[in-house]
């Protein structure tokens, strides 16, 4: 009787262990599926955007906009604004004075978002580039003559610059970094899910290998 009892206990223990292992596998599978769909949902719009702009970037000759629209303004700053600029040139911050921003807004209807400002002995040059637009502002520190020019390359150039992160600022860079992290989670969890299904679908790893092999061959053979 004792032997039969021991056998039953061992059988029960083995069955419990198998159930626990199966429960852990199911929990892990559900977790991977959850991470996969959440990362896919977060990155969906971004993947469509970067895939589309990747096509326009690599085939720029087919997607060029019309001739750039150039805007040019010339004027002379009021003496009070010019004095504020020369005063700021001597300050440690070397920030553009608020009076200049107010004058530009009221005169030309523009808002200045400088990427960089070069303070020289006779001139202040303000880099105003933004996605799809090459713009600058130049101020003569003696005469107060001010020039503004912007060359708008169009919407395709705007989206292409967003793709490259060109002249977009730190906030966009953070967003692209977060999007990249979502894509990594999406890809890795997808790989785990493929591994789960590979046991019943023999084509999984050949297809994955093909997707890896093609770009490697193209780089080795055609990229020089």
Secondary structure, DSSP 4 states (H G I P E B T S, - for coil): -HHHHHHHHHHHHHHHHHHHHHHHHHHHHHHHHHHHHHHHHHHHHHHHHHHHHHHHHHTHHHH--SSPEEEEEEEE--HHHHHHHHHHHTSSS-PPPHHHHHHHHHHH------SEEEE-SSEEEEE--BTTEEEEEEEETTT-EEEEEEEE--HHHHHHHHHHTTT--HHHHHHHHHHHHHHHHHHHHHHHHHHHHHTT-THHHHHHHHHHHHHHHHHHHH--
